[in-house]
Amino acid sequence: MLQGIVLRVACCVLLSAGLVVFYVKAAEEKGKPPKDAVILFDGKSTEAWVHRGSKKPCEWVVKDGYMEVRGGDIHTKQEFTDFQLHLEFWLPALPDKQGQGRANSGVYLQGRYEIQILDSYMNNTYKAGGCGAIYGIKDPDNFDKAVRPPGQWNTYDITFRAPRFDRAGKRLEWARVTVFWNGVKIHDNVEIPTDNTTAGMGGDPKTPGPIMLQDHGSPVRYRNIWIVPMKS
């Protein structure tokens, strides 16, 4: 999140019913959630999370205000449709690794659409596979302005608009996403023309879904995770 600046994101979508505008409320201070935010991780409790598949309580390590990846993917108990998501992540240095072998994780919106998390600092990988990518769909804009070396905290501020369907179940629109990485806009209301990126949870795209964090075998850390659900 930008230091000392209120971050506001607005998206306008033209539907058959007319012009619909939805907005994202922002923290007034760096890292501070709005009053109407749902706190998903406050640095102490993982109560909001369960392990993928088994739905066992989250067993990731909690220490010094962060949780560290261990023992499989986790996702929120609560499910969401349209929202603003804020999260902070830290990537360890693995200089003996390259490409996808570097510190690697990902945040999945509705459990279906991944925004990649990877140590991409001076580390090339395949198309739409680096940090900030909508995985398998689109590389981030302004990569050089957003990327940081490993060992530093990063932020994602994500605005997600779920796909739209009519009453008969016919698709009207694909999902859309806007992403700020370390205060730099890297995706601007981008369409996601799939119902599930690689390794997503799948399920009916007409229904809400959780936030999922991926265990890709690296000790990636997360802190200060909150979400603001928005009216559809």
Secondary structure as GFF3:
##gff-version 3
##sequence-region A 1 232
A	DSSP	beta_strand	9	15	.	.	.	ID=ss1
A	DSSP	beta_strand	18	24	.	.	.	ID=ss2
A	DSSP	beta_strand	38	41	.	.	.	ID=ss3
A	DSSP	beta_strand	49	51	.	.	.	ID=ss4
A	DSSP	beta_strand	61	63	.	.	.	ID=ss5
A	DSSP	beta_strand	66	68	.	.	.	ID=ss6
A	DSSP	beta_strand	74	76	.	.	.	ID=ss7
A	DSSP	beta_strand	82	90	.	.	.	ID=ss8
A	DSSP	three_ten_helix	99	101	.	.	.	ID=ss9
A	DSSP	beta_strand	104	109	.	.	.	ID=ss10
A	DSSP	beta_strand	113	118	.	.	.	ID=ss11
A	DSSP	alpha_helix	143	146	.	.	.	ID=ss12
A	DSSP	beta_strand	153	161	.	.	.	ID=ss13
A	DSSP	beta_strand	164	165	.	.	.	ID=ss14
A	DSSP	beta_strand	171	173	.	.	.	ID=ss15
A	DSSP	beta_strand	175	181	.	.	.	ID=ss16
A	DSSP	beta_strand	184	192	.	.	.	ID=ss17
A	DSSP	beta_strand	212	213	.	.	.	ID=ss18
A	DSSP	beta_strand	221	230	.	.	.	ID=ss19
###
